[in-house]
Amino acid sequence: MDRVKLRLTTSQLQNLQKGRSFQLSHPQLSGQSKGEHEIEIPLPSHHTKKLMKNLSMGKGFRFPAHSSSSLDMQDEMQGGATYLQRLARRTRNTFRPVARAFRPLVKPALKELKDIALPIVKDAARDMVRDAVTTAVTGGVGGNLLKGAPRPLYTKKTTDRIMTHGLSKKVSGTHNGLMHGGSFLPLG
């Protein structure tokens, strides 16, 4: 097994550490690489022969995938950002000039809006609190308070039935106090 000294970019080094294959172009193999990580890796002799042949023909070389545990890593990678960190940084950098441009326009408008909207919001909040307290007191069962007990809310159909037949669900002839059929004249 031969050892080959290389100068790799960060992405090539990451691929090497993760055991993935990576490729170097002919200029990179010829010592014109712009990578900042200089390492030495072991390479099987048949791969070394292929590398030397490609170098003499002016071609690049794809280094095979293998486990990073078998490599003697001298240059450890440090730092780096995750995808979400890069996305957050790009978003901040994109919107920073926009914020600087709009700040002088928006700040006075927000102060005026606060002066107008604050009383309206206070009234709405007062109404919401009053409704919440009423619902809590009545238990959410009924509507208006009648002598301290909640008065039930009925649908239109139920209200019509009550008006006609009384509160009982069973409809009987004399339940609501009226006599059906017969005479209303006193007997006797």
Disulfide bonds with the S-S distance in Angstrom:
none
